[in-house]
Amino acid sequence: MDTPPAGPNNTDEVRKVLTIIYLDAEATILPPENLYQQKSLALMPGAEVGSVPETPVNPVLFRA
């Protein structure tokens, strides 16, 4: 399921954003199918398609 981007900021002030995305610890990266997924992959430095996205900036927080 793709989540659309936030709507435009129609004010004169900068809008601050905080995004947290939780993934299953065993999830693997699929090939990006659109620009938004390509940008998400860029936020996982060192992670590759087919691998678990466990990187220094994307740590696994809990394993069951």
C-alpha positions in Angstrom: 0.0 0.0 0.0 1.5 3.3 -1.0 0.8 6.3 1.2 0.5 9.5 -0.8 2.7 12.5 0.2 1.4 15.2 2.4 -0.5 18.0 0.7 1.1 21.3 -0.1 2.1 23.8 2.6 0.0 26.8 1.7 1.5 29.0 4.4 4.5 31.2 4.6 6.0 29.1 7.4 8.2 26.1 7.1 6.4 22.9 8.0 8.3 20.5 10.3 7.8 16.8 9.8 8.7 13.7 11.8 8.2 10.3 10.2 8.7 6.9 11.9 8.3 3.8 9.9 8.3 0.3 11.6 9.1 -2.8 9.6 9.0 -6.4 10.5 12.5 -7.5 11.6 12.5 -10.1 8.8 11.1 -7.9 6.0 13.2 -7.8 2.9 13.6 -4.9 0.5 11.7 -5.2 -2.8 12.8 -3.4 -6.0 11.3 0.2 -5.9 8.3 0.5 -8.2 7.9 4.3 -8.0 9.7 7.5 -7.1 8.4 7.4 -3.5 9.8 3.9 -2.9 13.1 5.0 -4.5 13.3 7.9 -2.0 12.5 5.5 0.8 15.4 3.2 -0.2 17.7 6.1 -0.2 16.9 6.5 3.5 18.4 3.1 4.2 22.1 3.6 3.3 23.9 0.4 2.7 20.7 -1.7 2.3 20.2 -3.5 -0.9 17.2 -5.0 -2.7 16.6 -8.5 -1.4 18.2 -7.8 2.0 16.8 -7.0 5.4 17.1 -3.3 5.9 19.2 -3.5 9.1 21.6 -0.5 8.9 23.2 1.9 11.4 20.4 4.3 10.7 17.7 1.6 10.5 18.4 -0.6 13.5 16.2 -3.6 14.4 14.5 -2.6 17.7 13.0 -6.0 18.6 13.2 -9.6 17.5 10.6 -12.0 18.7 
